[in-house]
Amino acid sequence: MQNKIWLSSPHMGGNEQKYVNEAFDANWVAPLGPNVDGFEKDIETFLNTDVKVAALSAGTAALHLALIQCGVVYGEEVICQSMTFSASANPIAYCGATPVFIDSEKETWNICPVALEEAIQDRISKGKKPKAIIVVHLYGMPAKMDEITAIAKKYEISVIEDAAEALGSTYKGQACGTFGRFGILSFNGNKIITTSGGGALVCHSQEDKDKAVFLSTQARDNAPHYQHSHIGYNYRMSNIVAGIGRGQMEVLSERIDARRKMHDFYVDVFKNIDGVEVFSEPNENYYSNHWLSAIIIDEKIAGKNREDLRLAFLEDNIESRPLWKPMHLQPVFADTPYYGTNVAEKLFDDGLCLPSGSNLSETDKERIEKGIKNFFS
């Protein structure tokens, strides 16, 4: 069997080991240190906005702390995009709150502003005004942030951006993750850059960052003994892991360029195949890192469906996967409120994520292209 072509595998840049070795040499093997500080500064510089970044153990941890800082407590409700990975919704449950899921719109596949406002009005009419809105920039595609932030401002609800998949994406020139009260980044092994596991919370004030760091280091009070006035968490990033991140930041722009070129590759491959649409930016206001390239297959036109293609790829040892299954269809969230129509469900039925790694070789691309053309011929 031929070597496996992965959907999105880690891609080292070369200098990660240097920063990790420096941490070992200085004995900075702890959840603080020069790599953590440097990594945070690197991200702040890259985002090119007046933000403060707290490096944490995971994007999920960052989202949990964002909800806490937005005042989400037991019994409250938080609006969340339905089409996303479960890590966008699980922290709502960590807080003892209830998610209210919202359908997607067709252009960006992200939270639908129309359904969003409908949900807010209905929850308010029931005496359950949502405490926060979690919007996701799916597969690196920026959401409709003008409409979303206008609605949030109108009803005075905090926005949390889940930009776990969108480092390097921009909306009208502004970095995703910097629009809301908080932004979330992820450096999981399959992301555009990785620290093996890790994430970050993007804040708009030093005060919010300081509170996030305090909560992420077990909320230890300033005392000579161990004293705690708040519930804390073990969420801070280690200096070792941050060293990997520092090396990865050196090649981030190259990784974004490579992912976008993979998107262009698929646009070219599918240009003469009827019934297949490659997920692309709606207009020039949107700049996607194209973390994952994805397609929609119209079975009525193409004569085949996304599951047929997934299985054909599988036979050739090429990894692909369906789009995220909407959260309102997940058994664990079966009893939660949902607003919208069936856009997210239809995307899940017809959509497929394709190999998108920045380290795919020309030979890999040839195999992928051959597999696609043989499948649709």
Secondary structure as UniProt FT lines:
FT   HELIX           16..25
FT   TURN            26..27
FT   HELIX           34..47
FT   STRAND          52..56
FT   HELIX           59..69
FT   TURN            70..71
FT   TURN            74..75
FT   STRAND          77..81
FT   HELIX           86..88
FT   HELIX           90..94
FT   TURN            95..96
FT   STRAND          98..102
FT   TURN            106..108
FT   HELIX           113..125
FT   TURN            126..127
FT   STRAND          132..136
FT   HELIX           138..140
FT   HELIX           145..155
FT   STRAND          158..162
FT   TURN            164..165
FT   TURN            167..168
FT   STRAND          170..171
FT   TURN            172..173
FT   STRAND          174..175
FT   TURN            176..177
FT   STRAND          182..186
FT   TURN            189..190
FT   STRAND          199..203
FT   HELIX           206..216
FT   TURN            218..219
FT   HELIX           239..249
FT   TURN            250..251
FT   HELIX           252..270
FT   TURN            271..272
FT   TURN            274..275
FT   STRAND          276..278
FT   TURN            284..285
FT   STRAND          286..287
FT   STRAND          293..297
FT   HELIX           299..302
FT   HELIX           306..315
FT   TURN            316..317
FT   STRAND          321..322
FT   HELIX           327..329
FT   HELIX           331..333
FT   TURN            334..335
FT   STRAND          338..339
FT   HELIX           343..350
FT   STRAND          351..354
FT   TURN            358..359
FT   HELIX           362..376
//
